[in-house]
Amino acid sequence: MKWTKERPTEPGWYWCKGGKKINPICILNLKIRSDGMLTCLGFEIKWDDCLWAGPIPEPEEEEGVK
């Protein structure tokens, strides 16, 4: 996984680094609306000055752990 300036194009969990409106590094669960707008918890994400990495794959289930 590498940092990129390209905005995510599929839903999932992403690292987000930089930007003037957020902490230096955070993890967001992004949704992609039909118009291409990124959202997180229903809020539009308009951060164009961030670096993105992801989507972060879900962990595999360990047998016997739920």
N, C-alpha and C positions, 0 to 999 in steps of 0.2 A: 504494500500500500504506500502510495506517495502523495505528497501535498500537490494540489493543483488549483489554479484560479478558476477552472471551469466549474460552473454551478452544477450540483447534482441533477440527474435526469431520471432517477428512479427512487422510489420511497425506501426508507430504511434509516438506520442509525449512522450518523456521520460525525467525524471529528471536524471542528470548525476552529480555525486559528486566526487571530488578528481581528481587524475590524475596529472601528471607533466606538461601536455601541455595545460591545460584549466583552466578557473576560478574555484574557489572552488565549486560552484554549478551553473549549467546552465540547460536549457531546450532545447532539440534537437528534430527535426522532422525527425525521422529515416525511411529509406527505407531499405529493405532487398533484396540484389541481389540473383539471382538463385544459385550463388556459396556460399551463406551464409554471404557474406561480408556486414557489415553495411555501409550505406552511409547517408550523410546529405548535401543537396544542391549540390549533385554530387560528393562530396569529400568522400574518404574512411575513415572510423573511425576505427583506429587500437588501441584504448586506452584499454589496457588490465588491467590497474591498477585503474579502476573506479568502483564506486558503481552505480547501476542503479535502478530506480523505475519507473514502468509504465507497459503498456502504460496508459497515462492519458486519461480518458474518455472525450468525447466531451460534452459540456454543452447542456442541453435540451433547445429547443426553447421556449421562452415565447410567449404565444398567443398575437398576435398583434404587436410583435416586429420583425423587419427584418433588 
